[in-house]
Amino acid sequence: MMEENNEVGMKEKTPLNFLERIIEDDLASGRVPNNTIVTRFPPEPNGYLHIGHIKSICINFGLAEKYQGRCHLRFDDTNPEKEDMEYINSIKRDIKWLGYDWGEYEYHASDYYQQLYEIALELIKQGKAYVDSLTAEQMKEYRGTLKEPGKNSPDRERSIEENLRLFHEMHEGKHPEGKYILRAKIDMSSPNLNLRDPALYRIKFASHPRTGDTWCIYPMYDFTHPISDAIEGVTHSICTLEFEDHRPAYDWATSIDGIEHTPHQYEFARLNINYFVMSKRKLLNLVKLGIVDGWDDPRMPTISGIRRRGYSPESMKDFISRVGVAKVEGVVDFSLLEFCVREDLNKRAQRLMVVLDPLKLVIDNYPEDKVEYFEAVDNPEDPSSETHLIPFSRELYIEREDFMEDPPKKYHRLYPGNEIRLKYAYYVTAHSVVKDDEGTIVEVHCTYDPESRGGSTPDGRKVKGTSHWVSASEGVTIEARLYDKLFLTEYPGKETGNYLDDLNPDSLQIISNAKAEPYIRQAREGDYLQFIRNGYFCVDSKASSEDHLVFNRTVTLKDSWAKLKKKMGM
């Protein structure tokens, strides 16, 4: 009983991050309506979500889950020119893959267009908003700088009647794009540039994915977002640090909306990982230029990309947990991400024997027509793991690197006169090779010890080397895609100003003639596999067919990149 109490006490002492402390203080003080925490994940549907969004998803859904509240999924769809139903569907798919569900709480900013329009009308009537005709260049000039205050627009003192007339005409489509915008009348001398009469509405003759051609004026993000939070009863509006300067504009919007509920904004440090770019604009450019195979290319940092590469949602949650929640920006090393993936896959991946660079091994004293089977454990890390059978025959494939005709010292694989163990099977000793006209070894001939079945012998002798193998007659030919980092440098584009200059030309290697044990045919999308000695892999359902099996390497077994950097002094 004492042990149980001590365990509970230890759990209670787990440090809270700053957002959890804020929420617990708010709950304790009664500042939360109905004592119910309401968060939201508010993506803009103008691209696919990336790894950086996972942090926000985990924080918002995780806090709601921890404090028995709810988390809304709201699409901040205020820019019809860049938004698409493809993005909306992909966002839903990605969040569900991570294991979160918003239930009935799905919203769109476009749901509130009429209400936002009426709020804008009320602002005009109160003399708090005006229609401006300055061009974009003039607005930039009038806005001022961080050191100099802005100047009032000549249109700032339009009459309320004139502003209402022009805004109605904007709504009715009587003016071209760029002719007018609606601006808030706040303070052009404010030290915060976001309060220098920000734009509230602009004219756009663009069809919206959800509202079609109903509107030709669209509300700006900084106006729409906070009011949407207020409408939905969000208690804690949690966003990344780049929105910290926007918080006064957020507070202004929630003070003028006429809605009783007032949410509060809190900022945390976004997720930055070296060797990645996580700008939607840059990622879209990679897709458009054909540098990658779509948003879900396994080299992309998109959630769709890492899912196709074989990352598990559990490994991503572990990664986010290790990164933590902070107020200060930093850069996380890519090796931590891969460490979390390896740690998780080691516990769940099924082991299979696959030869990526096949070299034929012929056992001269093994019967030609005989096929026998050896039992292999699916996952030695799992005590409850099942087993499967692997066929063994006279002709096998081993990795080309597992044989050397003239080996260096401490080489423990196969070479003439040396004996090794074939995993699960027998001891074999190499004695001769066959070469083609160019002098390349195409076959290694050996003999086996029939009494060594299962990897031991009556005389108890031991061998130092073990090789995996695949039966030449029973094996399956597959395509293996070996993925590496898309960029060569830690901060793509930092030195040259163009991130495309740092692309890794070897980010994808395709092996079209890999040999695999026949059990690989059982693999399905979502299965996690370890190709013994070659890394973790998954089925690429997008590229595979029954006659052409394709597998993507998720991650190597060891951090070879870190070793290479150390060797090169990087």
C-alpha positions in Angstrom: 0.0 0.0 0.0 2.9 2.3 0.9 4.5 1.6 -2.5 1.2 2.6 -4.3 1.0 5.9 -2.4 4.6 6.7 -3.1 4.0 6.0 -6.8 1.0 8.3 -6.9 3.1 11.0 -5.1 5.8 10.7 -7.7 3.3 11.2 -10.5 1.9 14.3 -8.8 5.4 15.8 -8.7 5.9 15.6 -12.4 6.7 19.2 -13.5 4.0 21.0 -15.3 4.7 23.1 -18.4 3.8 26.7 -18.4 0.5 26.1 -20.3 -0.6 23.5 -17.8 0.2 25.8 -14.9 -1.9 28.6 -16.6 -4.8 26.2 -17.0 -4.6 24.8 -13.5 -4.5 28.3 -12.1 -7.5 29.3 -14.2 -9.5 26.3 -13.1 -8.6 26.9 -9.5 -9.6 30.5 -9.6 -12.9 29.9 -11.4 -11.9 31.9 -14.5 -13.0 29.1 -16.8 -16.7 29.2 -17.8 -18.5 26.0 -16.6 -15.0 24.8 -15.5 -14.6 23.4 -19.0 -11.3 23.9 -20.9 -11.9 24.6 -24.6 -8.9 24.6 -27.0 -8.8 24.5 -30.8 -6.5 23.5 -33.6 -7.1 26.1 -36.3 -5.2 25.1 -39.5 -5.5 27.1 -42.7 -6.5 24.7 -45.5 -3.9 26.0 -47.9 -1.5 23.0 -47.8 -0.7 19.8 -46.1 0.2 19.7 -42.4 3.8 19.1 -41.5 5.8 17.9 -38.4 5.7 21.3 -36.9 1.9 21.1 -36.7 2.1 17.9 -34.8 3.3 19.9 -31.8 0.3 22.2 -31.9 -2.0 19.2 -32.4 -0.6 17.3 -29.5 -0.7 20.4 -27.2 -4.2 21.5 -28.0 -5.8 18.0 -28.1 -3.6 16.8 -25.3 -4.5 19.6 -22.9 -8.2 19.2 -23.6 -7.9 15.5 -22.9 -5.9 16.0 -19.7 -8.3 18.4 -18.2 -11.5 16.7 -19.4 -12.3 19.6 -21.8 -12.7 19.6 -25.5 -10.7 20.6 -28.6 -12.2 22.0 -31.7 -11.0 21.5 -35.2 -11.6 24.8 -37.0 -10.4 25.5 -40.5 -9.5 29.2 -40.8 -10.5 29.4 -44.4 -10.2 33.1 -45.1 -8.2 32.9 -48.3 -10.2 31.2 -51.1 -7.4 31.5 -53.7 -5.1 29.1 -51.9 -7.6 26.8 -50.2 -8.8 23.4 -51.4 -11.0 20.5 -50.3 -7.9 18.3 -50.9 -6.2 20.1 -48.0 -9.2 19.9 -45.7 -9.5 16.2 -46.2 -5.8 15.6 -45.7 -5.8 17.6 -42.5 -8.6 15.5 -41.1 -6.8 12.3 -42.1 -3.5 13.4 -40.5 -5.1 14.3 -37.2 -7.0 11.0 -37.0 -3.8 9.2 -37.8 -2.2 10.8 -34.7 -5.0 9.3 -32.7 -7.1 12.5 -32.0 -10.8 13.0 -32.7 -12.7 16.3 -32.6 -16.1 14.5 -32.6 -18.9 16.9 -33.3 -16.7 20.0 -32.8 -15.7 20.7 -36.4 -16.0 24.3 -37.5 -15.0 26.6 -40.4 -14.3 30.3 -40.2 -16.5 30.5 -43.3 -19.4 29.4 -41.0 -19.2 32.9 -39.5 -19.0 35.0 -42.6 -22.4 36.6 -42.2 -21.7 37.3 -38.5 -18.3 38.8 -39.2 -19.9 41.0 -41.9 -22.5 42.3 -39.5 -19.7 43.0 -36.9 -17.9 45.0 -39.6 -21.0 47.0 -40.4 -21.5 47.8 -36.7 -17.9 49.0 -36.5 -18.5 51.3 -39.4 -21.7 52.7 -37.7 -19.7 53.3 -34.5 -17.0 55.2 -36.4 -14.4 52.4 -35.6 -13.8 51.3 -39.2 -13.5 53.0 -42.6 -13.1 52.2 -46.3 -9.7 53.0 -47.6 -8.5 53.5 -51.1 -4.8 53.6 -50.6 -2.8 51.2 -52.8 -0.7 48.5 -51.3 2.4 50.5 -51.8 0.9 53.6 -50.3 -0.3 51.6 -47.3 3.2 50.4 -46.7 4.5 54.0 -46.9 1.8 55.3 -44.5 2.2 52.4 -42.1 5.6 53.7 -40.7 8.3 51.6 -39.2 9.2 50.3 -35.8 11.0 53.5 -35.1 8.6 55.9 -36.8 4.8 56.3 -36.3 2.4 55.8 -39.2 0.4 58.5 -40.9 -3.4 58.6 -41.1 -4.9 57.8 -44.5 -6.7 60.6 -46.3 -9.7 58.4 -46.2 -9.7 57.9 -42.4 -12.2 60.7 -41.9 -14.7 59.6 -44.4 -18.3 60.0 -43.1 -20.0 57.0 -41.6 -22.6 57.2 -44.4 -19.9 57.2 -47.1 -18.2 54.2 -45.5 -21.4 52.3 -45.3 -22.2 53.0 -48.9 -18.8 52.0 -50.1 -18.7 48.8 -48.0 -22.1 47.8 -49.3 -20.9 48.4 -52.9 -17.8 46.2 -52.1 -20.2 43.5 -50.9 -22.3 43.8 -54.0 -19.2 43.4 -56.3 -19.3 46.9 -57.7 -15.6 47.6 -57.3 -12.5 45.7 -58.7 -10.0 43.9 -56.5 -7.6 46.3 -54.8 -9.8 49.3 -55.2 -10.9 49.4 -51.6 -10.3 47.7 -48.3 -12.0 48.0 -44.9 -9.7 49.1 -42.1 -10.1 49.3 -38.4 -9.7 52.8 -36.9 -7.3 52.1 -34.0 -4.0 54.0 -33.7 -1.6 54.8 -36.5 1.0 55.8 -33.9 0.9 52.6 -31.9 4.3 51.0 -31.2 2.7 47.7 -32.3 2.4 47.8 -36.1 -0.5 45.3 -36.0 -2.6 48.0 -34.4 -2.0 50.7 -37.0 -5.4 50.5 -38.6 -5.2 46.9 -39.7 -7.2 45.7 -42.7 -10.5 43.9 -41.9 -11.9 43.1 -45.4 -10.6 43.0 -48.9 -12.3 42.4 -52.3 -11.6 39.0 -53.9 -13.5 37.6 -56.8 -12.5 34.0 -56.0 -14.7 31.0 -55.5 -14.5 29.6 -52.0 -14.3 25.8 -51.5 -17.3 25.9 -49.1 -19.3 29.1 -49.9 -18.7 29.1 -53.6 -19.4 32.6 -55.1 -21.6 33.8 -52.3 -19.0 36.4 -51.2 -16.7 38.6 -53.1 -15.3 40.3 -50.0 -13.4 38.2 -47.5 -12.4 38.9 -43.9 -8.8 39.1 -42.9 -7.2 36.4 -40.8 -6.4 38.7 -37.8 -10.0 39.8 -37.7 -11.6 36.4 -38.3 -9.5 34.2 -36.1 -10.1 35.8 -32.6 -13.8 36.3 -33.3 -14.2 32.7 -34.3 -12.6 31.7 -31.0 -15.0 33.9 -29.2 -18.0 32.5 -31.0 -17.0 28.9 -30.2 -16.3 29.6 -26.5 -12.6 28.8 -26.7 -11.0 29.4 -23.3 -7.3 29.1 -24.2 -6.2 30.1 -27.7 -2.8 28.5 -27.9 -0.5 29.4 -30.8 3.1 29.7 -31.8 5.4 32.6 -30.9 5.2 34.4 -34.2 1.7 35.4 -33.2 2.9 37.1 -30.0 3.0 40.5 -31.6 -0.5 39.9 -32.9 -1.9 39.4 -29.4 -3.0 43.1 -29.0 -4.9 42.8 -32.3 -6.4 39.6 -31.0 -7.5 41.3 -27.8 -8.9 44.3 -29.8 -11.0 42.0 -32.0 -12.5 40.1 -29.1 -13.3 43.4 -27.4 -15.4 44.8 -30.3 -17.3 41.7 -31.4 -20.2 42.1 -29.1 -19.8 38.5 -27.9 -19.9 38.0 -24.1 -17.2 35.3 -24.0 -13.6 36.5 -24.2 -10.9 34.0 -25.0 -7.2 34.6 -24.2 -4.2 33.9 -26.4 -1.0 32.1 -25.1 2.1 31.5 -27.2 4.6 28.6 -27.2 7.8 28.0 -29.2 7.1 26.3 -32.5 9.0 23.2 -33.6 12.1 23.8 -35.6 14.2 20.8 -36.8 17.5 21.1 -38.6 17.7 19.8 -42.2 14.1 20.6 -42.7 12.1 23.4 -44.3 8.6 23.8 -42.9 7.3 26.7 -44.9 4.2 25.7 -46.8 5.2 28.0 -49.6 8.6 26.2 -50.0 7.0 22.8 -49.6 4.5 23.6 -52.3 7.3 24.8 -54.5 9.1 21.4 -54.1 5.9 19.8 -55.3 5.3 22.1 -58.2 8.9 21.8 -59.4 8.6 18.0 -59.4 11.6 17.7 -57.0 9.4 15.4 -54.8 6.6 13.0 -55.6 3.8 15.1 -54.2 3.0 16.4 -50.7 3.2 12.8 -49.4 6.7 12.1 -50.7 8.5 10.2 -47.9 11.2 12.8 -47.9 8.8 15.6 -47.1 8.3 16.7 -43.5 4.5 16.6 -44.0 2.5 14.3 -41.8 1.3 12.5 -45.0 5.0 12.1 -46.0 6.2 10.7 -42.7 3.2 8.3 -42.6 4.1 7.0 -46.1 7.7 6.7 -44.9 6.6 4.5 -42.0 6.9 6.8 -39.0 4.4 5.7 -36.3 2.1 8.1 -34.5 3.4 6.8 -31.2 7.0 7.8 -32.1 5.8 11.3 -33.1 4.0 11.8 -29.8 7.2 10.6 -28.0 9.3 13.0 -30.0 7.0 15.9 -29.1 7.0 14.9 -25.4 10.8 14.9 -25.4 11.0 18.3 -27.1 8.7 19.8 -24.5 6.7 23.0 -24.4 8.7 26.2 -24.0 8.5 29.9 -24.5 11.9 30.3 -26.2 12.6 29.3 -29.8 15.2 26.6 -30.5 16.2 24.0 -33.0 15.8 20.3 -32.4 18.4 18.0 -33.9 17.1 15.6 -36.6 18.9 12.7 -34.8 16.4 13.0 -31.9 13.5 12.5 -34.3 15.1 9.4 -35.8 16.0 8.1 -32.3 12.4 8.3 -31.3 11.3 6.5 -34.5 13.9 3.7 -33.9 13.0 3.3 -30.3 9.3 2.8 -31.2 9.8 0.6 -34.2 12.3 -1.7 -32.5 9.4 -2.7 -30.1 6.8 -3.2 -32.8 8.4 -4.0 -36.1 8.2 -7.5 -37.6 11.6 -8.9 -38.6 12.1 -10.2 -42.1 15.1 -11.3 -44.1 15.6 -9.2 -47.2 18.8 -9.0 -49.3 19.2 -5.5 -50.9 22.4 -6.2 -53.0 22.0 -9.9 -53.8 25.0 -12.3 -54.5 24.2 -15.9 -55.2 25.4 -18.5 -52.7 25.4 -22.1 -53.9 25.7 -24.9 -51.3 27.3 -27.7 -53.4 26.6 -30.5 -50.9 22.9 -29.6 -50.3 20.3 -31.7 -52.2 19.2 -29.8 -55.4 15.5 -30.3 -55.1 15.2 -30.1 -51.3 13.4 -27.2 -49.6 13.2 -27.1 -45.8 11.8 -24.5 -43.5 13.1 -22.7 -40.4 11.1 -21.0 -37.8 11.8 -17.3 -37.3 10.6 -15.1 -34.5 8.5 -12.1 -35.7 9.9 -9.7 -33.1 12.5 -10.9 -30.5 11.8 -7.7 -28.4 8.2 -8.9 -27.8 7.9 -11.9 -25.5 4.4 -12.7 -26.9 5.7 -12.5 -30.5 4.5 -15.1 -33.0 6.7 -17.0 -35.5 6.7 -17.7 -39.2 8.5 -20.2 -41.5 11.3 -19.3 -43.9 12.1 -21.6 -46.9 15.8 -22.8 -47.3 17.2 -24.3 -50.5 20.5 -25.2 -52.3 20.8 -21.8 -53.9 20.5 -18.7 -51.8 21.1 -14.9 -51.9 23.3 -13.1 -49.4 24.3 -9.5 -49.3 27.3 -8.8 -51.6 29.1 -7.0 -48.8 28.9 -10.3 -46.8 31.6 -11.9 -49.0 35.1 -10.8 -49.8 37.6 -12.8 -51.8 40.6 -11.0 -50.1 39.2 -9.7 -46.8 41.0 -7.3 -44.4 41.8 -8.2 -40.9 38.8 -8.6 -38.5 36.4 -9.3 -41.4 34.1 -11.9 -40.0 31.8 -12.5 -42.9 32.3 -15.1 -45.6 35.6 -15.5 -47.5 37.4 -18.6 -49.0 38.1 -21.0 -46.2 36.0 -19.2 -43.6 32.9 -20.6 -41.9 29.9 -18.5 -40.9 26.4 -19.1 -39.7 23.4 -18.5 -41.9 20.7 -17.0 -39.6 18.3 -19.7 -38.3 19.9 -22.3 -40.6 23.3 -23.9 -41.0 27.0 -23.2 -40.9 28.6 -22.8 -44.3 32.2 -22.6 -45.5 33.1 -20.9 -48.8 35.6 -22.5 -51.1 35.3 -21.0 -54.6 33.8 -18.3 -56.7 32.4 -17.8 -60.3 33.1 -14.5 -62.0 31.7 -12.9 -65.2 33.8 -11.6 -68.1 34.4 -8.3 -66.3 35.8 -10.1 -63.2 32.8 -9.4 -61.0 31.9 -12.3 -58.6 28.4 -13.6 -59.6 28.4 -16.8 -57.5 30.0 -18.1 -54.3 30.2 -21.8 -53.8 30.3 -23.3 -50.4 29.5 -26.5 -48.3 27.3 -26.8 -45.3 27.5 -28.8 -42.1 24.2 -30.8 -41.9 24.8 -31.2 -38.1 24.7 -27.4 -37.5 21.0 -27.0 -38.1 19.6 -24.2 -36.0 23.1 -22.6 -35.5 24.9 -25.1 -33.2 27.1 -28.2 -33.7 27.7 -31.4 -31.7 31.4 -30.3 -31.2 30.3 -26.9 -29.8 32.4 -24.8 -32.2 31.5 -21.2 -32.6 31.7 -18.9 -35.6 32.0 -15.1 -35.5 30.0 -14.1 -38.5 26.3 -14.4 -39.2 24.6 -13.5 -42.5 20.9 -13.2 -43.4 19.8 -14.9 -46.6 16.9 -15.5 -49.0 16.1 -18.7 -51.0 16.7 -18.1 -54.7 13.9 -20.4 -55.7 11.3 -19.4 -53.1 12.2 -15.8 -52.6 10.3 -12.7 -53.9 11.8 -9.8 -55.9 10.8 -6.5 -54.5 11.7 -2.8 -55.0 13.3 -1.1 -52.0 13.4 2.7 -51.8 16.2 4.0 -49.5 15.3 7.5 -48.4 17.7 10.0 -46.8 17.5 13.7 -45.9 16.2 15.9 -48.6 18.7 18.6 -47.7 22.5 18.4 -47.1 22.8 21.3 -44.7 21.4 21.9 -41.3 19.8 25.2 -42.3 18.8 24.9 -46.0 19.4 28.2 -47.9 21.2 29.9 -45.0 24.5 30.3 -46.9 23.2 31.0 -50.5 19.8 32.4 -49.8 18.2 29.7 -51.9 17.2 26.5 -50.1 17.1 24.6 -53.4 20.9 25.0 -53.6 21.2 22.6 -50.7 19.2 19.7 -52.0 20.6 16.3 -51.4 21.1 14.5 -54.8 21.2 11.1 -53.1 18.0 11.6 -51.0 16.5 8.6 -52.8 18.1 5.4 -54.0 15.9 2.9 -55.7 16.9 -0.8 -55.6 14.7 -2.7 -58.1 16.1 -6.2 -57.6 16.1 -6.8 -53.9 15.3 -10.4 -52.7 12.9 -11.1 -49.9 11.6 -14.1 -48.0 8.1 -15.0 -49.3 6.4 -14.1 -46.0 6.8 -10.4 -47.1 3.7 -10.9 -49.3 1.7 -10.8 -46.1 2.7 -7.2 -45.4 0.0 -4.6 -45.6 -0.2 -0.8 -45.4 0.4 0.3 -41.9 2.6 -2.7 -41.0 6.0 -1.9 -39.5 8.9 -4.0 -40.7 12.6 -4.5 -40.0 14.7 -5.8 -42.8 17.3 -7.5 -40.7 20.6 -5.5 -40.7 19.2 -3.1 -43.4 16.8 -0.9 -41.5 13.1 -0.3 -40.8 10.7 -0.4 -43.8 7.1 -0.2 -44.7 4.8 -1.0 -47.6 4.4 1.9 -50.1 0.8 1.3 -50.9 0.8 4.2 -53.4 3.5 2.7 -55.5 2.9 -1.1 -54.9 0.8 -3.6 -56.8 0.4 -7.3 -56.5 3.0 -7.9 -59.1 5.4 -5.1 -58.0 6.0 -4.8 -54.3 7.5 -1.5 -53.2 8.9 -0.9 -49.7 10.2 2.4 -48.3 13.0 2.6 -45.8 11.8 4.5 -42.8 15.1 4.8 -41.0 18.4 3.0 -40.7 19.1 0.7 -37.7 21.8 3.1 -36.6 22.5 6.8 -37.0 24.9 6.6 -39.8 24.4 10.3 -40.6 25.7 11.3 -37.1 28.8 9.1 -37.6 29.4 10.7 -41.0 29.1 14.2 -39.6 31.6 13.4 -36.8 34.1 11.9 -39.3 33.9 15.0 -41.5 34.1 17.3 -38.6 30.7 18.9 -39.4 
